[in-house]
Amino acid sequence: MNVNVEIECSPEEARRFLGLPDVTRANEVYVEALTNAMQGAGNFDQLNELTRQIAPMGQFGLKLFQQFMEGGVAMAMSGSGTKPRKDGE
């Protein structure tokens, strides 16, 4: 049996409903700091160093995240997931 429930709400309403904290101010500070840091990067080496600080796992971390997202999308598109196994399978 499949049951689909659609809820129409704003991101703010969803955040409150799920009991998640309001991180608006922290996000604003982070974006401002990142913007200022990128404006201060005058050449490729400085920008490369900034990237290493932001994503310490570098290319490997980004590739791992990409594979995770692609796997999730593929499962969602195929409609498959973990289905209970029948006895003898």
Residue pairs with C-beta under 8 A, 6 or more apart in sequence:
7 14
9 17
15 22
34 54
37 50
38 47
38 50
40 46
41 47
41 50
51 58
52 58
55 61
55 62
57 64
75 81
